[in-house]
Amino acid sequence: METRVAVMSIIVEDAEMVEKLNGILHEYSEYIIGRMGIPYRARGINIISIALDAPQDTISSMAGKIGNLRGVSVKTALSGVTSHE
C-alpha cells in the first residue's frame, strides 16, 4: 500500500463541532504523525495543523468528513514523499 506524507490545516469557527472533529481525528489516529492546536481567543477560533502519513484515499476521506462539519474549514497539502508498506 502506498502512503503519502501530508499536512492538513483546519480552522474551527463553531466550537460545538470540536467534539465531532476530535472523534474523526481519533478514527484516523493511526495515520497521524503529529498535531498542533492553537486557540485564537481574540477571534474565537481554533487553528489545528495535522501531519499525516496515509494512503491518498484515506487522506481525502478524512478531509471530506472534516470539511462536512458546520463551521469547520480544511485544506490539505500533499508532499511527493511516498512509501510502499
C-alpha positions as CSV (number, residue, x, y, z in Angstrom):
1,M,0.0,0.0,0.0
2,E,1.4,3.4,-1.0
3,T,1.2,6.1,1.6
4,R,1.9,9.9,1.3
5,V,3.1,12.5,3.8
6,A,0.6,15.4,4.0
7,V,-0.3,18.3,6.2
8,M,-3.9,19.2,6.9
9,S,-4.8,22.7,8.1
10,I,-8.1,23.0,10.0
11,I,-9.9,26.2,11.2
12,V,-12.8,25.6,13.6
13,E,-15.2,28.6,13.8
14,D,-18.0,26.7,15.6
15,A,-16.9,25.4,19.0
16,E,-19.8,23.0,19.1
17,M,-18.1,20.9,16.4
18,V,-14.9,20.3,18.4
19,E,-16.2,17.0,19.9
20,K,-17.2,15.7,16.4
21,L,-13.8,16.8,15.0
22,N,-11.9,15.0,17.8
23,G,-14.0,11.9,17.0
24,I,-12.9,12.0,13.4
25,L,-9.2,12.6,14.4
26,H,-9.4,9.6,16.7
27,E,-10.9,7.5,13.9
28,Y,-7.8,8.2,11.8
29,S,-5.3,8.3,14.7
30,E,-3.1,5.5,13.3
31,Y,-2.2,7.8,10.4
32,I,-1.4,11.0,12.4
33,I,2.2,11.8,12.9
34,G,1.6,14.8,15.0
35,R,-0.9,17.5,15.8
36,M,-0.7,21.1,16.9
37,G,-3.7,23.1,18.1
38,I,-3.7,26.9,18.7
39,P,-6.7,28.5,20.3
40,Y,-7.0,32.1,18.9
41,R,-9.2,33.5,21.6
42,A,-9.2,37.1,20.2
43,R,-11.1,35.8,17.2
44,G,-12.9,32.9,18.9
45,I,-11.5,30.2,16.6
46,N,-9.2,27.3,16.8
47,I,-6.4,26.6,14.3
48,I,-5.2,23.0,14.0
49,S,-2.4,21.5,12.0
50,I,-2.2,17.8,11.4
51,A,0.8,15.9,9.9
52,L,-0.2,12.6,8.3
53,D,1.3,9.5,6.6
54,A,-1.5,7.7,5.0
55,P,-2.9,6.4,1.7
56,Q,-4.2,9.2,-0.5
57,D,-7.8,7.8,-0.4
58,T,-7.6,7.9,3.4
59,I,-6.4,11.5,3.5
60,S,-9.2,12.5,1.1
61,S,-11.8,10.7,3.1
62,M,-10.6,12.3,6.4
63,A,-10.6,15.8,4.8
64,G,-14.1,15.2,3.4
65,K,-15.5,14.2,6.8
66,I,-13.9,17.2,8.5
67,G,-15.0,19.6,5.7
68,N,-18.6,18.5,6.2
69,L,-18.7,19.7,9.8
70,R,-20.5,23.0,10.2
71,G,-18.2,25.9,10.8
72,V,-15.0,23.9,10.0
73,S,-12.7,24.6,7.1
74,V,-9.9,22.2,5.9
75,K,-7.2,22.3,3.4
76,T,-4.6,19.6,2.6
77,A,-1.1,19.8,1.1
78,L,0.3,16.6,-0.2
79,S,4.0,16.0,-0.5
80,G,5.7,14.0,-3.1
81,V,7.2,11.7,-0.4
82,T,5.7,8.3,-0.7
83,S,6.3,4.9,0.9
84,H,5.2,1.4,0.0
85,E,4.3,-0.6,3.1
